[in-house]
Amino acid sequence: MKLTFLGTGGSFGTPMIGCQCEVCKSMNAKDKRLRSSAIIETDTTCLLIDCGPDFRQQALGVPFRRIDGVLITHSHYDHVGGIDDLRPFCKFGDINLYANKVAASHLKHSIPYCFAKDKYPGVPNIHLNEIMPHKRFKIGDIDILPIEIMHDRLPILGYRLGQLAYITDMKTIDDAELSYLKGIDVLVVNALRFEREHHSHNLVGDAINFSRKISARRTLLIHSCHQIGRHDVVNRMLPIGFELAYDGQVITM
């Protein structure tokens, strides 16, 4: 199984419009972070995790192949704003989206034309499937276990796919969820910045503590804003086993 990071940035992306900080002005490609999204694939199955407003740009940089399913973590715009750009992929067949009840309801209101009973020509052929935490399902040859995460007071989903867990926009998680994450090899988890508490996102220290609690072997940090610092500097500061992910990075498991 292979994970490709399409984007590792926060809701503004990096560089942030109008900002002149050293990160936003950096010429290092690893300091350019599109909104967070990833592809999980095997030889026979391809899954997309979230489909934000940068999806069109992200998709142009990877092989064009069938998307067997789109796993939605939650319905905030930086995670679903590119759903309409799935249209070209419908040439391979209809696309299935998977989301919890809250996110599914929001999507039906925010992009109703995608889910209308009588669609007009050109609308992407998308089917919305409601899923629940702890109810395993399978797409192709990939087993998927949704896990409930709290994004401030909003219940959202993280996903365990074999020995990989992908979690974004987490602020807290109930202790009862931790058993579903034991024994993973690779943890992908959000870390907004080092300092200044945020009401709905992990800081770097929170992400490190969470990873150690579930004994993840390797942890990659995502959904990071420009305030986290320059990529190479951050990686020198992190403990062994932790790294700041970057756009285009590929992890093979």
FIKOLZA-1660 file (N, C-alpha, C; in steps of 0.1 Angstrom, whole numbers, plus 5000, padded with zeros to 4 digits):
% residues 253
   i   px   py   pz ch aa at
   1 5009 4988 5000  A  M  N
   1 5000 5000 5000  A  M CA
   1 5009 5012 5000  A  M  C
   2 5005 5022 4993  A  K  N
   2 5012 5035 4991  A  K CA
   2 5004 5047 4995  A  K  C
   3 5010 5056 5002  A  L  N
   3 5003 5069 5006  A  L CA
   3 5011 5080 4999  A  L  C
   4 5003 5089 4992  A  T  N
   4 5009 5101 4986  A  T CA
   4 5002 5113 4991  A  T  C
   5 5010 5122 4997  A  F  N
   5 5005 5134 5003  A  F CA
   5 5002 5144 4991  A  F  C
   6 4990 5147 4988  A  L  N
   6 4987 5157 4978  A  L CA
   6 4988 5171 4984  A  L  C
   7 4985 5172 4997  A  G  N
   7 4986 5185 5004  A  G CA
   7 4988 5183 5019  A  G  C
   8 4996 5192 5025  A  T  N
   8 4999 5190 5040  A  T CA
   8 4996 5203 5047  A  T  C
   9 4990 5213 5041  A  G  N
   9 4988 5226 5047  A  G CA
   9 4975 5227 5054  A  G  C
  10 4974 5239 5062  A  G  N
  10 4962 5242 5069  A  G CA
  10 4952 5248 5059  A  G  C
  11 4941 5254 5065  A  S  N
  11 4930 5259 5057  A  S CA
  11 4934 5271 5048  A  S  C
  12 4945 5279 5052  A  F  N
  12 4949 5290 5043  A  F CA
  12 4959 5285 5032  A  F  C
  13 4965 5274 5035  A  G  N
  13 4976 5269 5026  A  G CA
  13 4989 5278 5029  A  G  C
  14 5000 5273 5024  A  T  N
  14 5013 5281 5026  A  T CA
  14 5020 5281 5012  A  T  C
  15 5024 5293 5007  A  P  N
  15 5023 5306 5013  A  P CA
  15 5009 5311 5015  A  P  C
  16 5007 5319 5026  A  M  N
  16 4994 5325 5028  A  M CA
  16 4993 5338 5021  A  M  C
  17 4982 5341 5015  A  I  N
  17 4980 5353 5007  A  I CA
  17 4983 5365 5016  A  I  C
  18 4992 5374 5011  A  G  N
  18 4995 5386 5018  A  G CA
  18 5006 5385 5029  A  G  C
  19 5011 5373 5031  A  C  N
  19 5021 5371 5042  A  C CA
  19 5035 5373 5037  A  C  C
  20 5043 5379 5044  A  Q  N
  20 5057 5381 5040  A  Q CA
  20 5067 5375 5050  A  Q  C
  21 5062 5364 5058  A  C  N
  21 5071 5358 5067  A  C CA
  21 5081 5349 5060  A  C  C
  22 5091 5344 5067  A  E  N
  22 5102 5337 5060  A  E CA
  22 5097 5324 5054  A  E  C
  23 5087 5318 5060  A  V  N
  23 5082 5305 5055  A  V CA
  23 5074 5308 5042  A  V  C
  24 5066 5318 5042  A  C  N
  24 5058 5321 5030  A  C CA
  24 5067 5326 5018  A  C  C
  25 5079 5332 5022  A  K  N
  25 5088 5336 5011  A  K CA
  25 5098 5326 5008  A  K  C
  26 5098 5314 5014  A  S  N
  26 5108 5304 5012  A  S CA
  26 5108 5299 4998  A  S  C
  27 5119 5296 4993  A  M  N
  27 5121 5290 4979  A  M CA
  27 5121 5274 4980  A  M  C
  28 5121 5269 4992  A  N  N
  28 5121 5254 4994  A  N CA
  28 5108 5249 4990  A  N  C
  29 5107 5239 4981  A  A  N
  29 5094 5234 4977  A  A CA
  29 5087 5227 4988  A  A  C
  30 5094 5223 4998  A  K  N
  30 5088 5216 5010  A  K CA
  30 5081 5226 5019  A  K  C
  31 5083 5239 5017  A  D  N
  31 5076 5249 5024  A  D CA
  31 5063 5254 5017  A  D  C
  32 5060 5248 5005  A  K  N
  32 5048 5251 4998  A  K CA
  32 5038 5240 5001  A  K  C
  33 5027 5244 5009  A  R  N
  33 5018 5234 5014  A  R CA
  33 5004 5237 5009  A  R  C
  34 4998 5229 5000  A  L  N
  34 4984 5230 4996  A  L CA
  34 4975 5224 5007  A  L  C
  35 4962 5226 5006  A  R  N
  35 4953 5221 5016  A  R CA
  35 4954 5206 5017  A  R  C
  36 4952 5201 5029  A  S  N
  36 4955 5187 5032  A  S CA
  36 4946 5177 5025  A  S  C
  37 4953 5167 5019  A  S  N
  37 4946 5156 5011  A  S CA
  37 4956 5146 5009  A  S  C
  38 4952 5133 5006  A  A  N
  38 4961 5122 5004  A  A CA
  38 4955 5112 4995  A  A  C
  39 4963 5104 4988  A  I  N
  39 4959 5093 4980  A  I CA
  39 4964 5080 4987  A  I  C
  40 4956 5070 4989  A  I  N
  40 4960 5057 4993  A  I CA
  40 4958 5047 4982  A  I  C
  41 4968 5040 4978  A  E  N
  41 4966 5031 4967  A  E CA
  41 4974 5018 4968  A  E  C
  42 4968 5008 4962  A  T  N
  42 4974 4995 4959  A  T CA
  42 4975 4993 4944  A  T  C
  43 4979 4981 4940  A  D  N
  43 4979 4979 4926  A  D CA
  43 4965 4979 4919  A  D  C
  44 4955 4976 4927  A  T  N
  44 4941 4975 4922  A  T CA
  44 4931 4985 4927  A  T  C
  45 4935 4993 4937  A  T  N
  45 4925 5002 4944  A  T CA
  45 4932 5015 4946  A  T  C
  46 4924 5026 4944  A  C  N
  46 4928 5040 4947  A  C CA
  46 4918 5047 4955  A  C  C
  47 4922 5052 4966  A  L  N
  47 4913 5060 4975  A  L CA
  47 4918 5074 4977  A  L  C
  48 4909 5084 4977  A  L  N
  48 4913 5098 4980  A  L CA
  48 4907 5101 4994  A  L  C
  49 4916 5107 5002  A  I  N
  49 4911 5112 5015  A  I CA
  49 4910 5127 5014  A  I  C
  50 4898 5132 5015  A  D  N
  50 4894 5146 5014  A  D CA
  50 4897 5151 5000  A  D  C
  51 4889 5161 4996  A  C  N
  51 4890 5167 4983  A  C CA
  51 4888 5182 4984  A  C  C
  52 4898 5189 4988  A  G  N
  52 4897 5203 4991  A  G CA
  52 4898 5212 4979  A  G  C
  53 4899 5225 4981  A  P  N
  53 4898 5235 4970  A  P CA
  53 4911 5234 4961  A  P  C
  54 4922 5228 4965  A  D  N
  54 4934 5227 4957  A  D CA
  54 4934 5214 4949  A  D  C
  55 4923 5206 4949  A  F  N
  55 4923 5193 4943  A  F CA
  55 4927 5193 4928  A  F  C
  56 4922 5202 4921  A  R  N
  56 4925 5202 4906  A  R CA
  56 4940 5203 4904  A  R  C
  57 4946 5213 4911  A  Q  N
  57 4961 5214 4910  A  Q CA
  57 4968 5202 4914  A  Q  C
  58 4963 5196 4925  A  Q  N
  58 4970 5184 4931  A  Q CA
  58 4969 5172 4921  A  Q  C
  59 4957 5171 4915  A  A  N
  59 4954 5159 4906  A  A CA
  59 4963 5160 4893  A  A  C
  60 4966 5172 4889  A  L  N
  60 4975 5173 4877  A  L CA
  60 4989 5168 4879  A  L  C
  61 4993 5166 4892  A  G  N
  61 5006 5161 4895  A  G CA
  61 5008 5147 4898  A  G  C
  62 4997 5139 4896  A  V  N
  62 4997 5125 4899  A  V CA
  62 4991 5117 4887  A  V  C
  63 4994 5104 4886  A  P  N
  63 4988 5097 4874  A  P CA
  63 4973 5097 4875  A  P  C
  64 4967 5098 4863  A  F  N
  64 4953 5099 4861  A  F CA
  64 4947 5084 4861  A  F  C
  65 4940 5080 4872  A  R  N
  65 4935 5067 4873  A  R CA
  65 4922 5067 4880  A  R  C
  66 4915 5056 4880  A  R  N
  66 4902 5055 4886  A  R CA
  66 4903 5058 4901  A  R  C
  67 4893 5065 4906  A  I  N
  67 4892 5067 4921  A  I CA
  67 4881 5058 4926  A  I  C
  68 4884 5048 4934  A  D  N
  68 4875 5039 4938  A  D CA
  68 4866 5043 4950  A  D  C
  69 4871 5054 4957  A  G  N
  69 4863 5059 4968  A  G CA
  69 4870 5072 4973  A  G  C
  70 4861 5081 4979  A  V  N
  70 4866 5093 4985  A  V CA
  70 4862 5093 5000  A  V  C
  71 4872 5093 5009  A  L  N
  71 4869 5092 5023  A  L CA
  71 4869 5107 5028  A  L  C
  72 4858 5111 5033  A  I  N
  72 4857 5125 5038  A  I CA
  72 4858 5125 5053  A  I  C
  73 4867 5134 5058  A  T  N
  73 4869 5135 5072  A  T CA
  73 4858 5144 5078  A  T  C
  74 4855 5155 5071  A  H  N
  74 4845 5164 5076  A  H CA
  74 4842 5174 5065  A  H  C
  75 4832 5182 5066  A  S  N
  75 4827 5190 5055  A  S CA
  75 4832 5204 5055  A  S  C
  76 4842 5208 5062  A  H  N
  76 4847 5222 5061  A  H CA
  76 4853 5224 5047  A  H  C
  77 4852 5236 5042  A  Y  N
  77 4856 5239 5028  A  Y CA
  77 4870 5234 5024  A  Y  C
  78 4879 5236 5033  A  D  N
  78 4893 5232 5030  A  D CA
  78 4895 5217 5028  A  D  C
  79 4884 5209 5031  A  H  N
  79 4885 5195 5029  A  H CA
  79 4875 5190 5019  A  H  C
  80 4866 5198 5014  A  V  N
  80 4856 5193 5004  A  V CA
  80 4854 5203 4993  A  V  C
  81 4861 5214 4992  A  G  N
  81 4858 5224 4982  A  G CA
  81 4862 5220 4968  A  G  C
  82 4868 5209 4966  A  G  N
  82 4872 5205 4952  A  G CA
  82 4863 5193 4947  A  G  C
  83 4852 5190 4954  A  I  N
  83 4845 5178 4950  A  I CA
  83 4840 5179 4935  A  I  C
  84 4836 5191 4931  A  D  N
  84 4831 5193 4917  A  D CA
  84 4842 5189 4907  A  D  C
  85 4855 5191 4911  A  D  N
  85 4866 5188 4902  A  D CA
  85 4869 5173 4901  A  D  C
  86 4860 5165 4907  A  L  N
  86 4861 5150 4904  A  L CA
  86 4855 5146 4891  A  L  C
  87 4849 5156 4884  A  R  N
  87 4842 5153 4872  A  R CA
  87 4850 5145 4861  A  R  C
  88 4863 5149 4859  A  P  N
  88 4870 5141 4849  A  P CA
  88 4872 5127 4852  A  P  C
  89 4872 5124 4865  A  F  N
  89 4874 5110 4869  A  F CA
  89 4862 5101 4867  A  F  C
  90 4850 5107 4864  A  C  N
  90 4838 5100 4862  A  C CA
  90 4839 5092 4848  A  C  C
  91 4849 5095 4840  A  K  N
  91 4851 5088 4828  A  K CA
  91 4854 5073 4831  A  K  C
  92 4859 5070 4843  A  F  N
  92 4862 5056 4847  A  F CA
  92 4849 5050 4854  A  F  C
  93 4839 5058 4856  A  G  N
  93 4827 5052 4863  A  G CA
  93 4823 5062 4874  A  G  C
  94 4811 5059 4880  A  D  N
  94 4806 5067 4891  A  D CA
  94 4816 5067 4903  A  D  C
  95 4816 5077 4911  A  I  N
  95 4824 5079 4922  A  I CA
  95 4816 5078 4935  A  I  C
  96 4821 5071 4945  A  N  N
  96 4815 5069 4958  A  N CA
  96 4822 5078 4968  A  N  C
  97 4814 5086 4975  A  L  N
  97 4819 5094 4987  A  L CA
  97 4815 5088 4999  A  L  C
  98 4823 5088 5010  A  Y  N
  98 4820 5082 5023  A  Y CA
  98 4822 5093 5033  A  Y  C
  99 4811 5095 5041  A  A  N
  99 4812 5105 5051  A  A CA
  99 4802 5102 5063  A  A  C
 100 4805 5108 5075  A  N  N
 100 4795 5105 5086  A  N CA
 100 4783 5113 5084  A  N  C
 101 4773 5111 5092  A  K  N
 101 4760 5117 5090  A  K CA
 101 4760 5132 5090  A  K  C
 102 4768 5138 5098  A  V  N
 102 4769 5153 5099  A  V CA
 102 4775 5158 5086  A  V  C
 103 4786 5153 5081  A  A  N
 103 4792 5157 5069  A  A CA
 103 4783 5155 5057  A  A  C
 104 4777 5143 5056  A  A  N
 104 4768 5140 5045  A  A CA
 104 4757 5150 5044  A  A  C
 105 4751 5154 5055  A  S  N
 105 4740 5164 5055  A  S CA
 105 4745 5178 5051  A  S  C
 106 4757 5182 5055  A  H  N
 106 4763 5194 5051  A  H CA
 106 4765 5195 5036  A  H  C
 107 4771 5183 5031  A  L  N
 107 4774 5183 5016  A  L CA
 107 4761 5184 5008  A  L  C
 108 4750 5178 5012  A  K  N
 108 4738 5179 5005  A  K CA
 108 4733 5193 5004  A  K  C
 109 4736 5201 5014  A  H  N
 109 4732 5215 5014  A  H CA
 109 4742 5224 5006  A  H  C
 110 4755 5221 5007  A  S  N
 110 4765 5230 5002  A  S CA
 110 4767 5228 4987  A  S  C
 111 4765 5216 4982  A  I  N
 111 4766 5213 4968  A  I CA
 111 4755 5204 4964  A  I  C
 112 4742 5209 4965  A  P  N
 112 4731 5201 4963  A  P CA
 112 4730 5195 4948  A  P  C
 113 4735 5202 4939  A  Y  N
 113 4734 5198 4925  A  Y CA
 113 4741 5185 4922  A  Y  C
 114 4751 5182 4931  A  C  N
 114 4759 5169 4929  A  C CA
 114 4751 5157 4934  A  C  C
 115 4740 5159 4942  A  F  N
 115 4733 5148 4948  A  F CA
 115 4718 5149 4945  A  F  C
 116 4714 5157 4935  A  A  N
 116 4700 5159 4931  A  A CA
 116 4695 5146 4925  A  A  C
 117 4683 5143 4926  A  K  N
 117 4677 5132 4920  A  K CA
 117 4677 5132 4905  A  K  C
 118 4674 5144 4899  A  D  N
 118 4675 5146 4885  A  D CA
 118 4686 5156 4882  A  D  C
 119 4698 5151 4879  A  K  N
 119 4709 5159 4877  A  K CA
 119 4710 5165 4862  A  K  C
 120 4715 5177 4861  A  Y  N
 120 4716 5182 4848  A  Y CA
 120 4729 5178 4842  A  Y  C
 121 4730 5178 4828  A  P  N
 121 4742 5172 4822  A  P CA
 121 4755 5179 4826  A  P  C
 122 4765 5171 4828  A  G  N
 122 4778 5176 4832  A  G CA
 122 4781 5175 4847  A  G  C
 123 4771 5173 4855  A  V  N
 123 4773 5172 4870  A  V CA
 123 4780 5159 4872  A  V  C
 124 4790 5159 4882  A  P  N
 124 4797 5146 4884  A  P CA
 124 4788 5135 4890  A  P  C
 125 4790 5123 4885  A  N  N
 125 4782 5112 4890  A  N CA
 125 4788 5107 4903  A  N  C
 126 4783 5112 4914  A  I  N
 126 4788 5110 4927  A  I CA
 126 4776 5103 4936  A  I  C
 127 4780 5093 4943  A  H  N
 127 4771 5087 4953  A  H CA
 127 4776 5089 4967  A  H  C
 128 4767 5094 4975  A  L  N
 128 4771 5097 4989  A  L CA
 128 4767 5086 4998  A  L  C
 129 4776 5080 5005  A  N  N
 129 4774 5069 5014  A  N CA
 129 4777 5073 5029  A  N  C
 130 4767 5072 5037  A  E  N
 130 4769 5075 5052  A  E CA
 130 4775 5063 5059  A  E  C
 131 4786 5066 5066  A  I  N
 131 4793 5056 5074  A  I CA
 131 4793 5060 5088  A  I  C
 132 4796 5051 5097  A  M  N
 132 4796 5053 5111  A  M CA
 132 4810 5049 5117  A  M  C
 133 4814 5055 5128  A  P  N
 133 4826 5051 5135  A  P CA
 133 4825 5036 5139  A  P  C
 134 4836 5029 5137  A  H  N
 134 4838 5015 5142  A  H CA
 134 4831 5005 5133  A  H  C
 135 4824 5009 5123  A  K  N
 135 4818 5000 5113  A  K CA
 135 4827 4998 5101  A  K  C
 136 4834 4987 5101  A  R  N
 136 4844 4984 5091  A  R CA
 136 4837 4983 5077  A  R  C
 137 4844 4987 5067  A  F  N
 137 4840 4983 5054  A  F CA
 137 4852 4982 5045  A  F  C
 138 4850 4978 5033  A  K  N
 138 4861 4975 5024  A  K CA
 138 4858 4981 5010  A  K  C
 139 4869 4987 5005  A  I  N
 139 4868 4992 4991  A  I CA
 139 4879 4986 4983  A  I  C
 140 4876 4978 4973  A  G  N
 140 4886 4970 4966  A  G CA
 140 4893 4961 4976  A  G  C
 141 4906 4962 4977  A  D  N
 141 4914 4953 4986  A  D CA
 141 4919 4961 4998  A  D  C
 142 4912 4972 5001  A  I  N
 142 4916 4980 5013  A  I CA
 142 4906 4980 5024  A  I  C
 143 4909 4975 5036  A  D  N
 143 4900 4975 5047  A  D CA
 143 4901 4989 5054  A  D  C
 144 4889 4994 5057  A  I  N
 144 4888 5008 5063  A  I CA
 144 4880 5007 5076  A  I  C
 145 4886 5014 5086  A  L  N
 145 4879 5015 5099  A  L CA
 145 4878 5030 5103  A  L  C
 146 4866 5035 5102  A  P  N
 146 4864 5049 5107  A  P CA
 146 4865 5051 5122  A  P  C
 147 4871 5061 5126  A  I  N
 147 4873 5064 5140  A  I CA
 147 4868 5078 5143  A  I  C
 148 4861 5080 5154  A  E  N
 148 4856 5093 5157  A  E CA
 148 4866 5102 5164  A  E  C
 149 4867 5114 5159  A  I  N
 149 4876 5125 5164  A  I CA
 149 4868 5137 5167  A  I  C
 150 4872 5145 5176  A  M  N
 150 4865 5158 5179  A  M CA
 150 4873 5170 5173  A  M  C
 151 4867 5177 5165  A  H  N
 151 4873 5189 5159  A  H CA
 151 4865 5201 5166  A  H  C
 152 4871 5205 5178  A  D  N
 152 4864 5213 5187  A  D CA
 152 4851 5205 5192  A  D  C
 153 4839 5210 5189  A  R  N
 153 4827 5203 5192  A  R CA
 153 4821 5195 5181  A  R  C
 154 4828 5195 5169  A  L  N
 154 4823 5188 5158  A  L CA
 154 4828 5174 5157  A  L  C
 155 4820 5164 5157  A  P  N
 155 4824 5150 5155  A  P CA
 155 4828 5147 5140  A  P  C
 156 4841 5144 5138  A  I  N
 156 4846 5141 5125  A  I CA
 156 4852 5127 5124  A  I  C
 157 4857 5123 5113  A  L  N
 157 4862 5110 5112  A  L CA
 157 4877 5110 5109  A  L  C
 158 4884 5101 5115  A  G  N
 158 4898 5096 5111  A  G CA
 158 4896 5083 5105  A  G  C
 159 4907 5078 5099  A  Y  N
 159 4906 5065 5092  A  Y CA
 159 4918 5056 5095  A  Y  C
 160 4915 5044 5099  A  R  N
 160 4926 5034 5099  A  R CA
 160 4925 5025 5087  A  R  C
 161 4936 5024 5080  A  L  N
 161 4936 5015 5068  A  L CA
 161 4948 5006 5070  A  L  C
 162 4945 4994 5075  A  G  N
 162 4956 4985 5078  A  G CA
 162 4965 4990 5089  A  G  C
 163 4978 4991 5087  A  Q  N
 163 4987 4996 5097  A  Q CA
 163 4989 5011 5096  A  Q  C
 164 4981 5018 5088  A  L  N
 164 4981 5033 5087  A  L CA
 164 4969 5039 5093  A  L  C
 165 4971 5050 5100  A  A  N
 165 4960 5058 5105  A  A CA
 165 4962 5072 5100  A  A  C
 166 4951 5078 5094  A  Y  N
 166 4951 5092 5089  A  Y CA
 166 4941 5100 5097  A  Y  C
 167 4946 5110 5104  A  I  N
 167 4938 5118 5113  A  I CA
 167 4941 5133 5110  A  I  C
 168 4931 5141 5107  A  T  N
 168 4933 5155 5106  A  T CA
 168 4923 5163 5113  A  T  C
 169 4926 5175 5116  A  D  N
 169 4917 5185 5123  A  D CA
 169 4913 5180 5137  A  D  C
 170 4921 5172 5143  A  M  N
 170 4918 5167 5157  A  M CA
 170 4921 5177 5167  A  M  C
 171 4912 5179 5177  A  K  N
 171 4915 5186 5189  A  K CA
 171 4916 5177 5201  A  K  C
 172 4906 5168 5202  A  T  N
 172 4905 5158 5212  A  T CA
 172 4900 5145 5207  A  T  C
 173 4902 5134 5214  A  I  N
 173 4897 5121 5211  A  I CA
 173 4894 5114 5224  A  I  C
 174 4883 5107 5224  A  D  N
 174 4879 5100 5235  A  D CA
 174 4888 5088 5238  A  D  C
 175 4890 5085 5250  A  D  N
 175 4899 5073 5253  A  D CA
 175 4894 5060 5248  A  D  C
 176 4881 5059 5246  A  A  N
 176 4875 5047 5241  A  A CA
 176 4879 5045 5226  A  A  C
 177 4883 5055 5219  A  E  N
 177 4887 5054 5205  A  E CA
 177 4902 5048 5204  A  E  C
 178 4910 5049 5214  A  L  N
 178 4924 5046 5213  A  L CA
 178 4926 5031 5210  A  L  C
 179 4918 5023 5215  A  S  N
 179 4920 5008 5212  A  S CA
 179 4919 5005 5197  A  S  C
 180 4912 5013 5190  A  Y  N
 180 4911 5011 5175  A  Y CA
 180 4924 5015 5168  A  Y  C
 181 4933 5022 5175  A  L  N
 181 4945 5027 5169  A  L CA
 181 4958 5020 5174  A  L  C
 182 4956 5011 5183  A  K  N
 182 4968 5004 5188  A  K CA
 182 4974 4995 5177  A  K  C
 183 4987 4995 5177  A  G  N
 183 4995 4986 5168  A  G CA
 183 4997 4992 5154  A  G  C
 184 4994 5004 5152  A  I  N
 184 4997 5010 5139  A  I CA
 184 5012 5013 5137  A  I  C
 185 5016 5012 5124  A  D  N
 185 5030 5015 5121  A  D CA
 185 5032 5029 5118  A  D  C
 186 5022 5035 5110  A  V  N
 186 5023 5049 5105  A  V CA
 186 5011 5057 5109  A  V  C
 187 5014 5068 5116  A  L  N
 187 5003 5077 5120  A  L CA
 187 5005 5090 5112  A  L  C
 188 4995 5095 5106  A  V  N
 188 4994 5108 5100  A  V CA
 188 4985 5116 5108  A  V  C
 189 4989 5127 5114  A  V  N
 189 4981 5135 5123  A  V CA
 189 4984 5150 5122  A  V  C
 190 4973 5158 5125  A  N  N
 190 4975 5172 5123  A  N CA
 190 4983 5178 5134  A  N  C
 191 4991 5189 5131  A  A  N
 191 4998 5197 5140  A  A CA
 191 5000 5211 5134  A  A  C
 192 4991 5220 5139  A  L  N
 192 4990 5233 5133  A  L CA
 192 5003 5241 5134  A  L  C
 193 5008 5242 5146  A  R  N
 193 5020 5250 5149  A  R CA
 193 5026 5246 5163  A  R  C
 194 5037 5252 5167  A  F  N
 194 5043 5248 5180  A  F CA
 194 5036 5255 5192  A  F  C
 195 5033 5268 5190  A  E  N
 195 5028 5275 5202  A  E CA
 195 5015 5282 5198  A  E  C
 196 5009 5288 5209  A  R  N
 196 4996 5295 5208  A  R CA
 196 4984 5285 5206  A  R  C
 197 4978 5282 5217  A  E  N
 197 4967 5272 5217  A  E CA
 197 4956 5276 5206  A  E  C
 198 4951 5265 5200  A  H  N
 198 4940 5267 5190  A  H CA
 198 4928 5259 5195  A  H  C
 199 4916 5265 5193  A  H  N
 199 4904 5259 5199  A  H CA
 199 4900 5246 5192  A  H  C
 200 4905 5243 5180  A  S  N
 200 4900 5231 5173  A  S CA
 200 4911 5223 5167  A  S  C
 201 4923 5226 5169  A  H  N
 201 4934 5219 5163  A  H CA
 201 4945 5215 5173  A  H  C
 202 4952 5203 5170  A  N  N
 202 4964 5200 5177  A  N CA
 202 4975 5210 5175  A  N  C
 203 4983 5212 5185  A  L  N
 203 4996 5218 5183  A  L CA
 203 5006 5206 5182  A  L  C
 204 5019 5210 5179  A  V  N
 204 5029 5199 5177  A  V CA
 204 5030 5190 5189  A  V  C
 205 5030 5197 5201  A  G  N
 205 5031 5189 5213  A  G CA
 205 5020 5180 5215  A  G  C
 206 5008 5184 5212  A  D  N
 206 4996 5175 5213  A  D CA
 206 4997 5163 5204  A  D  C
 207 5002 5165 5192  A  A  N
 207 5004 5154 5182  A  A CA
 207 5014 5144 5187  A  A  C
 208 5025 5149 5192  A  I  N
 208 5035 5141 5198  A  I CA
 208 5030 5132 5209  A  I  C
 209 5023 5138 5219  A  N  N
 209 5018 5131 5230  A  N CA
 209 5007 5121 5226  A  N  C
 210 4999 5124 5216  A  F  N
 210 4989 5114 5211  A  F CA
 210 4996 5103 5204  A  F  C
 211 5006 5105 5196  A  S  N
 211 5013 5094 5190  A  S CA
 211 5020 5085 5200  A  S  C
 212 5026 5090 5210  A  R  N
 212 5032 5082 5220  A  R CA
 212 5022 5074 5228  A  R  C
 213 5010 5080 5230  A  K  N
 213 4999 5073 5237  A  K CA
 213 4995 5060 5230  A  K  C
 214 4995 5061 5216  A  I  N
 214 4991 5049 5209  A  I CA
 214 5003 5041 5204  A  I  C
 215 5015 5045 5207  A  S  N
 215 5027 5038 5204  A  S CA
 215 5029 5036 5189  A  S  C
 216 5026 5047 5181  A  A  N
 216 5029 5047 5167  A  A CA
 216 5044 5046 5164  A  A  C
 217 5048 5038 5155  A  R  N
 217 5062 5036 5151  A  R CA
 217 5068 5049 5144  A  R  C
 218 5060 5054 5135  A  R  N
 218 5064 5066 5127  A  R CA
 218 5052 5075 5126  A  R  C
 219 5055 5088 5128  A  T  N
 219 5045 5098 5128  A  T CA
 219 5048 5109 5118  A  T  C
 220 5039 5113 5110  A  L  N
 220 5040 5124 5100  A  L CA
 220 5030 5134 5103  A  L  C
 221 5034 5147 5104  A  L  N
 221 5026 5158 5108  A  L CA
 221 5021 5165 5096  A  L  C
 222 5007 5168 5096  A  I  N
 222 5001 5175 5085  A  I CA
 222 4992 5186 5090  A  I  C
 223 4985 5192 5080  A  H  N
 223 4976 5203 5083  A  H CA
 223 4983 5214 5092  A  H  C
 224 4995 5217 5087  A  S  N
 224 5004 5227 5094  A  S CA
 224 5003 5240 5087  A  S  C
 225 5002 5251 5095  A  C  N
 225 5002 5265 5089  A  C CA
 225 5016 5270 5088  A  C  C
 226 5017 5282 5082  A  H  N
 226 5031 5288 5081  A  H CA
 226 5037 5291 5094  A  H  C
 227 5030 5292 5105  A  Q  N
 227 5036 5295 5118  A  Q CA
 227 5043 5284 5124  A  Q  C
 228 5042 5272 5118  A  I  N
 228 5050 5261 5123  A  I CA
 228 5065 5262 5121  A  I  C
 229 5068 5270 5110  A  G  N
 229 5082 5272 5107  A  G CA
 229 5086 5265 5094  A  G  C
 230 5099 5267 5090  A  R  N
 230 5104 5261 5078  A  R CA
 230 5106 5246 5079  A  R  C
 231 5103 5239 5069  A  H  N
 231 5103 5225 5069  A  H CA
 231 5116 5219 5075  A  H  C
 232 5127 5223 5069  A  D  N
 232 5140 5216 5074  A  D CA
 232 5143 5220 5088  A  D  C
 233 5140 5232 5093  A  V  N
 233 5142 5235 5106  A  V CA
 233 5133 5227 5116  A  V  C
 234 5120 5226 5112  A  V  N
 234 5111 5219 5121  A  V CA
 234 5116 5204 5122  A  V  C
 235 5120 5198 5111  A  N  N
 235 5124 5184 5112  A  N CA
 235 5136 5182 5121  A  N  C
 236 5145 5192 5122  A  R  N
 236 5156 5191 5131  A  R CA
 236 5152 5192 5146  A  R  C
 237 5140 5198 5148  A  M  N
 237 5136 5200 5162  A  M CA
 237 5127 5188 5167  A  M  C
 238 5122 5180 5158  A  L  N
 238 5113 5170 5162  A  L CA
 238 5120 5158 5167  A  L  C
 239 5114 5150 5177  A  P  N
 239 5120 5138 5182  A  P CA
 239 5122 5127 5171  A  P  C
 240 5130 5117 5174  A  I  N
 240 5131 5106 5165  A  I CA
 240 5118 5099 5163  A  I  C
 241 5115 5096 5151  A  G  N
 241 5102 5089 5148  A  G CA
 241 5091 5099 5143  A  G  C
 242 5094 5112 5144  A  F  N
 242 5085 5122 5140  A  F CA
 242 5090 5131 5128  A  F  C
 243 5082 5135 5119  A  E  N
 243 5086 5143 5108  A  E CA
 243 5075 5151 5103  A  E  C
 244 5078 5163 5097  A  L  N
 244 5068 5171 5091  A  L CA
 244 5067 5166 5077  A  L  C
 245 5055 5162 5073  A  A  N
 245 5052 5157 5060  A  A CA
 245 5053 5169 5050  A  A  C
 246 5054 5166 5037  A  Y  N
 246 5055 5176 5027  A  Y CA
 246 5047 5172 5014  A  Y  C
 247 5042 5181 5007  A  D  N
 247 5034 5178 4995  A  D CA
 247 5042 5170 4985  A  D  C
 248 5036 5159 4980  A  G  N
 248 5043 5151 4971  A  G CA
 248 5050 5139 4977  A  G  C
 249 5052 5139 4990  A  Q  N
 249 5059 5128 4997  A  Q CA
 249 5051 5115 4995  A  Q  C
 250 5059 5104 4993  A  V  N
 250 5053 5091 4991  A  V CA
 250 5058 5082 5002  A  V  C
 251 5049 5075 5009  A  I  N
 251 5052 5065 5019  A  I CA
 251 5047 5052 5015  A  I  C
 252 5056 5042 5014  A  T  N
 252 5052 5028 5010  A  T CA
 252 5052 5019 5023  A  T  C
 253 5041 5012 5024  A  M  N
 253 5039 5003 5035  A  M CA
 253 5037 4989 5030  A  M  C
% end
